Amino acid sequence: MSIHVLHLITELSSGGAQSGLLRLLERMDSTRFRLTVVCLYNGDKLVAQQIRALGIDVIDLGMTRKWRLDALLRFFNLLRQKRPQILHTWMFHANIPGRILGRLAGVPIIISSEQTMGQEGQIRRRLNRLTAMWADCVICVAQKVADFVHEQVGIPRDKLLVIANGVDTQTFIPSATPKAADWQPRIIGNVGRLEPVKGTRFLVDAFAQFASQFPDARVWLVGDGTERQNLATQAQTQDVAHQIDFLGMRPDVAALLAQMDIFVLPSHWEGMPNAVLEAMAAGLPVVATGVGGTTEVVVQDETGFLVPAADPDAMAKAIVTLLRDPTLCRRMGEAGRRRVEQHFSIQQTVAKTVGLYENLLNEKQVTAL
């Protein structure tokens, strides 16, 4: 007999929540937990394929727009049919119907997750606050996220539990090729969606300030999104297009990180950035904006530099400091790797999540069916 955990997520393309779900599913004890994943849409994307490869069912509700009532009715009927003991929801558009329909369907345990902060309007915050009463626990990926959810959204502290994102330190590892004595850092990398909230244009702005001083330097942009053409035009306008590579969506991110020398995250908002955790696990010094949970990962002057958001001057200064000091690059990269191993391993994330499941099962006296 096993506990059935049904995960509901908005969609299964790329992103931090999707990566977090996949990493959790990969490590769940199949003898203890029976798993199902339901998404509102995008059930044919890469993460969905990776989940199915684990032998886990992925059910796409086929929403063509958010809040379609017929799809929500299908989800309600699915809950009544499958009768999970735990419903674990990911992302706003899954959290709200998951809480309401989960309670109406009689699901014993409902857990929501908060992945980010600062992007919600007043309507979202009100819906979040009003429906939080039906969640047994809300997992927050960083303390800054928990503070925001309590202070700005109004969810009580006793509903919130911080479980930081974790990274697989066996997959994301420093380059196995020793750096030569005369090594100079040159590859500046970024991994993430090319969307306005990620602030990638400020990385291009920063690079344009010093690119001519470092003709061998390159910027690798790994990912895709609506800003790609705008960024390409910006690079052309600022005469740095020949030094910027748009690598698109890639399945070999770990291998690409191992080839980078410096990692930059210029986001306006972050919850707990998986990209930074992966870069630090790969032994890279990090230049990142001091927003959200990023400040709980990057230690200023130890594992990298934190700079203000939307400040290409400060970003350029931090990157140039690293380009000119290979020893500092090595030292910060090594410190970052140690920090991830000690505080942000995926094993810790999974253990805390499973511990929450077990505590709620015992507290509510819920047994396997």
C-alpha positions as CSV (number, residue, x, y, z in Angstrom):
1,M,0.0,0.0,0.0
2,S,1.3,3.5,-0.9
3,I,0.4,7.1,-0.4
4,H,-1.0,8.7,-3.6
5,V,0.5,12.2,-4.2
6,L,-1.1,14.1,-7.0
7,H,0.9,17.2,-8.2
8,L,-0.9,20.0,-10.0
9,I,1.2,22.5,-11.9
10,T,0.2,25.3,-14.3
11,E,2.3,24.1,-17.2
12,L,5.3,21.9,-18.0
13,S,7.7,24.0,-20.1
14,S,10.9,25.3,-18.7
15,G,11.1,27.2,-15.4
16,G,12.1,27.0,-11.7
17,A,8.9,25.4,-10.5
18,Q,9.0,22.8,-13.3
19,S,12.6,22.0,-12.5
20,G,11.8,21.7,-8.8
21,L,9.0,19.3,-9.5
22,L,11.1,17.1,-11.8
23,R,13.9,16.9,-9.3
24,L,11.5,15.9,-6.5
25,L,9.8,13.3,-8.6
26,E,13.1,11.7,-9.6
27,R,14.0,11.0,-6.0
28,M,10.7,10.0,-4.4
29,D,10.5,6.5,-2.9
30,S,8.2,4.7,-5.3
31,T,7.5,2.0,-2.6
32,R,6.1,4.6,-0.3
33,F,4.5,7.1,-2.7
34,R,2.4,6.7,-5.9
35,L,2.7,9.7,-8.1
36,T,0.6,11.5,-10.7
37,V,1.2,14.9,-12.3
38,V,-1.6,17.0,-13.8
39,C,-0.9,20.2,-15.7
40,L,-3.4,22.9,-17.0
41,Y,-1.6,23.0,-20.3
42,N,1.8,22.3,-22.1
43,G,1.7,18.6,-21.3
44,D,3.8,17.9,-24.3
45,K,6.8,20.0,-23.4
46,L,10.3,18.7,-22.4
47,V,9.7,18.5,-18.6
48,A,6.5,16.5,-19.2
49,Q,8.5,14.1,-21.4
50,Q,11.1,13.8,-18.7
51,I,8.4,13.0,-16.1
52,R,6.8,10.4,-18.3
53,A,10.2,8.8,-18.8
54,L,10.2,8.2,-15.0
55,G,7.1,6.1,-15.5
56,I,4.8,8.7,-13.9
57,D,1.5,9.6,-15.5
58,V,1.2,13.2,-16.8
59,I,-2.4,14.3,-17.5
60,D,-2.9,17.5,-19.5
61,L,-6.2,19.3,-18.8
62,G,-5.9,21.0,-22.2
63,M,-6.6,24.6,-21.1
64,T,-6.4,27.0,-24.0
65,R,-6.9,29.9,-21.6
66,K,-6.6,30.0,-17.8
67,W,-9.7,29.3,-15.7
68,R,-11.6,27.3,-18.3
69,L,-14.5,25.8,-16.3
70,D,-14.7,22.6,-18.4
71,A,-11.0,21.8,-17.6
72,L,-11.5,22.6,-13.9
73,L,-14.5,20.3,-13.9
74,R,-12.3,17.5,-15.4
75,F,-9.8,18.1,-12.7
76,F,-12.5,17.9,-10.0
77,N,-13.7,14.6,-11.4
78,L,-10.1,13.4,-11.6
79,L,-9.7,14.0,-7.9
80,R,-12.9,12.2,-7.1
81,Q,-11.7,9.2,-9.3
82,K,-8.1,9.0,-8.1
83,R,-8.7,9.9,-4.5
84,P,-5.1,11.1,-3.7
85,Q,-4.2,11.4,0.0
86,I,-2.0,14.5,-0.8
87,L,-2.6,17.2,-3.4
88,H,0.6,19.3,-4.0
89,T,0.1,22.4,-6.1
90,W,2.8,24.4,-7.9
91,M,2.4,28.0,-9.3
92,F,-0.4,30.5,-8.8
93,H,-2.9,29.2,-11.5
94,A,-2.6,25.7,-10.0
95,N,-2.6,26.8,-6.3
96,I,-6.0,28.6,-6.4
97,P,-8.2,25.9,-8.1
98,G,-6.2,23.2,-6.3
99,R,-7.1,24.5,-2.9
100,I,-10.8,25.0,-3.7
101,L,-11.5,21.9,-5.8
102,G,-9.2,19.8,-3.5
103,R,-11.3,20.6,-0.5
104,L,-14.6,20.1,-2.4
105,A,-13.3,16.7,-3.6
106,G,-12.4,15.7,0.0
107,V,-8.6,15.5,-0.5
108,P,-7.2,15.0,3.1
109,I,-4.0,17.0,2.7
110,I,-3.4,20.0,0.4
111,I,0.0,21.6,0.1
112,S,0.7,24.7,-2.1
113,S,3.9,26.3,-3.1
114,E,5.1,29.9,-3.5
115,Q,8.0,30.1,-6.0
116,T,8.5,33.9,-6.4
117,M,7.5,37.3,-5.1
118,G,6.7,40.8,-6.2
119,Q,5.0,40.1,-9.5
120,E,1.4,39.6,-8.2
121,G,-1.2,42.3,-8.6
122,Q,-3.9,43.0,-6.0
123,I,-6.4,40.6,-7.5
124,R,-3.9,37.7,-7.3
125,R,-2.9,38.6,-3.8
126,R,-6.6,38.7,-2.7
127,L,-7.3,35.3,-4.3
128,N,-4.2,33.9,-2.7
129,R,-5.1,35.1,0.7
130,L,-8.7,34.1,0.6
131,T,-8.0,30.5,-0.6
132,A,-5.0,29.9,1.7
133,M,-7.3,28.8,4.5
134,W,-7.9,25.5,2.5
135,A,-4.2,24.7,2.3
136,D,-2.6,22.7,5.1
137,C,0.8,24.2,4.3
138,V,2.3,26.7,1.9
139,I,5.9,25.8,1.0
140,C,8.1,28.9,0.3
141,V,11.3,28.4,-1.6
142,A,13.1,31.1,0.4
143,Q,12.8,33.1,3.6
144,K,12.4,36.3,1.6
145,V,9.4,34.6,-0.2
146,A,7.9,33.6,3.1
147,D,8.3,37.2,4.4
148,F,6.6,38.6,1.3
149,V,3.8,36.1,1.4
150,H,3.0,36.9,5.0
151,E,3.5,40.7,4.9
152,Q,2.2,41.5,1.5
153,V,-0.3,38.7,0.7
154,G,-1.5,38.2,4.3
155,I,-1.1,34.4,4.7
156,P,-0.5,33.5,8.4
157,R,3.0,32.5,9.4
158,D,1.9,29.2,10.8
159,K,0.8,28.2,7.3
160,L,4.2,28.8,5.8
161,L,7.2,26.5,5.7
162,V,10.5,27.4,4.0
163,I,12.0,24.6,1.9
164,A,14.8,26.0,-0.3
165,N,15.3,24.7,-3.8
166,G,18.1,22.2,-4.1
167,V,20.5,21.2,-6.9
168,D,21.9,17.8,-7.9
169,T,25.6,18.2,-7.0
170,Q,26.4,15.1,-8.9
171,T,25.1,16.4,-12.1
172,F,26.2,20.0,-11.8
173,I,29.9,19.8,-11.2
174,P,33.0,22.0,-11.9
175,S,34.9,21.3,-15.1
176,A,37.1,18.2,-14.9
177,T,39.7,20.0,-17.0
178,P,42.3,21.8,-14.9
179,K,42.7,25.4,-15.7
180,A,46.2,26.3,-17.0
181,A,48.5,28.5,-14.9
182,D,47.9,31.4,-17.4
183,W,44.1,30.9,-17.6
184,Q,42.0,34.0,-18.1
185,P,38.2,34.0,-17.6
186,R,36.4,34.8,-20.8
187,I,33.0,33.1,-21.0
188,I,30.2,35.0,-19.3
189,G,27.1,32.9,-19.0
190,N,23.4,33.3,-18.3
191,V,20.8,30.5,-18.1
192,G,17.1,31.5,-18.1
193,R,14.0,32.5,-19.9
194,L,14.5,35.5,-22.2
195,E,11.6,37.5,-20.7
196,P,11.5,41.1,-19.4
197,V,11.4,40.0,-15.7
198,K,14.8,38.3,-16.2
199,G,16.5,41.6,-17.0
200,T,18.8,40.2,-19.7
201,R,18.9,43.5,-21.5
202,F,20.9,44.9,-18.6
203,L,23.5,42.2,-19.0
204,V,23.8,43.2,-22.7
205,D,24.1,46.9,-21.6
206,A,26.8,46.0,-19.0
207,F,28.8,43.9,-21.5
208,A,28.7,46.7,-24.1
209,Q,30.5,48.9,-21.6
210,F,33.7,46.8,-21.5
211,A,33.5,44.4,-24.5
212,S,36.1,46.2,-26.5
213,Q,38.6,45.9,-23.7
214,F,38.2,42.1,-23.7
215,P,37.9,41.1,-27.4
216,D,38.1,37.4,-26.4
217,A,35.2,37.6,-24.0
218,R,31.9,36.1,-25.0
219,V,28.4,36.1,-23.5
220,W,26.4,32.8,-23.7
221,L,22.7,33.2,-23.3
222,V,21.1,29.8,-22.7
223,G,17.3,29.9,-23.0
224,D,14.6,31.4,-25.1
225,G,11.6,33.7,-24.8
226,T,9.8,36.7,-26.1
227,E,12.8,39.0,-25.6
228,R,15.1,37.1,-27.9
229,Q,14.7,39.3,-31.0
230,N,14.8,42.5,-29.0
231,L,18.1,41.3,-27.4
232,A,19.6,40.4,-30.7
233,T,18.7,43.9,-32.1
234,Q,20.1,45.5,-28.9
235,A,23.4,43.6,-29.4
236,Q,23.6,44.8,-33.0
237,T,22.9,48.4,-32.0
238,Q,25.5,48.3,-29.3
239,D,28.0,46.6,-31.6
240,V,28.5,43.5,-29.4
241,A,26.5,41.0,-31.5
242,H,29.8,39.3,-32.6
243,Q,30.5,38.5,-29.0
244,I,27.1,37.3,-27.8
245,D,25.9,33.8,-28.5
246,F,22.1,32.9,-28.3
247,L,22.3,29.2,-27.6
248,G,18.5,28.7,-27.2
249,M,16.9,26.0,-25.1
250,R,19.5,23.3,-24.3
251,P,19.3,19.9,-22.6
252,D,23.0,20.0,-21.8
253,V,23.0,22.9,-19.3
254,A,25.3,21.1,-16.9
255,A,27.9,20.7,-19.6
256,L,27.6,24.3,-20.7
257,L,28.1,25.6,-17.2
258,A,31.2,23.5,-16.9
259,Q,32.6,25.5,-19.9
260,M,31.6,29.0,-18.5
261,D,33.9,31.1,-16.3
262,I,31.5,33.7,-14.8
263,F,27.7,33.4,-14.3
264,V,25.4,36.5,-14.3
265,L,21.8,36.7,-13.2
266,P,20.3,40.2,-13.9
267,S,16.7,39.5,-12.8
268,H,14.3,42.1,-11.5
269,W,12.6,39.4,-9.3
270,E,13.5,35.9,-8.1
271,G,12.2,33.4,-5.6
272,M,15.1,31.0,-5.2
273,P,17.0,30.9,-8.5
274,N,17.8,27.4,-9.6
275,A,20.2,28.9,-12.2
276,V,22.4,30.4,-9.6
277,L,22.4,27.2,-7.5
278,E,23.4,25.2,-10.6
279,A,26.1,27.7,-11.5
280,M,27.6,27.7,-8.0
281,A,27.5,23.9,-8.0
282,A,29.5,24.1,-11.2
283,G,32.1,26.1,-9.4
284,L,31.4,29.5,-11.0
285,P,31.6,32.9,-9.4
286,V,28.3,34.7,-9.6
287,V,27.3,38.3,-10.3
288,A,23.6,38.6,-9.5
289,T,21.0,41.3,-8.7
290,G,20.3,41.4,-5.0
291,V,16.6,40.4,-5.2
292,G,14.4,37.9,-3.4
293,G,16.0,34.6,-2.4
294,T,19.2,35.3,-4.5
295,T,20.5,37.1,-1.4
296,E,20.1,33.9,0.6
297,V,22.3,32.0,-1.9
298,V,25.1,34.4,-3.0
299,V,27.3,35.6,-0.2
300,Q,28.7,39.0,-1.1
301,D,32.5,39.1,-1.7
302,E,32.7,35.4,-0.9
303,T,30.8,33.4,-3.6
304,G,30.2,36.4,-5.9
305,F,28.9,39.9,-6.1
306,L,25.3,41.2,-5.5
307,V,24.4,44.4,-7.5
308,P,21.3,46.5,-7.7
309,A,18.6,45.5,-10.2
310,A,18.5,47.5,-13.5
311,D,22.0,48.9,-12.8
312,P,24.3,47.9,-15.8
313,D,27.1,50.1,-14.4
314,A,27.4,48.2,-11.2
315,M,27.0,44.9,-13.1
316,A,29.8,45.8,-15.5
317,K,32.1,46.8,-12.7
318,A,31.6,43.4,-10.9
319,I,32.1,41.4,-14.1
320,V,35.3,43.3,-15.0
321,T,36.6,42.7,-11.5
322,L,36.3,39.0,-12.1
323,L,37.6,39.1,-15.7
324,R,40.8,40.8,-14.4
325,D,41.4,38.5,-11.4
326,P,41.5,34.7,-12.3
327,T,42.5,33.9,-8.7
328,L,39.4,35.6,-7.3
329,C,37.3,33.7,-9.9
330,R,38.7,30.4,-8.7
331,R,38.3,31.3,-5.0
332,M,34.7,32.5,-5.3
333,G,33.8,29.5,-7.5
334,E,35.2,27.0,-5.0
335,A,33.4,28.8,-2.1
336,G,30.1,28.7,-4.1
337,R,30.5,24.9,-4.6
338,R,31.0,24.3,-0.9
339,R,28.0,26.5,0.0
340,V,25.7,24.5,-2.3
341,E,26.9,21.2,-1.0
342,Q,26.4,22.3,2.6
343,H,23.0,24.1,2.3
344,F,21.3,23.6,-1.1
345,S,21.6,20.0,-2.1
346,I,18.6,18.3,-3.7
347,Q,18.8,15.6,-1.0
348,Q,18.0,18.2,1.6
349,T,15.1,19.6,-0.3
350,V,13.6,16.1,-0.9
351,A,14.1,15.0,2.7
352,K,12.3,18.2,4.0
353,T,9.4,17.8,1.6
354,V,8.9,14.1,2.4
355,G,9.2,15.0,6.1
356,L,6.3,17.5,5.6
357,Y,4.3,14.8,3.9
358,E,4.9,12.3,6.7
359,N,4.1,14.9,9.4
360,L,0.8,15.9,7.9
361,L,-0.1,12.2,7.3
362,N,0.5,11.4,10.9
363,E,-1.2,14.6,12.2
364,K,-4.3,13.9,10.2
365,Q,-4.2,10.2,10.6
366,V,-4.3,9.6,6.9
367,T,-3.4,6.1,5.7
368,A,-2.7,4.5,2.4
369,L,-5.6,3.2,0.3
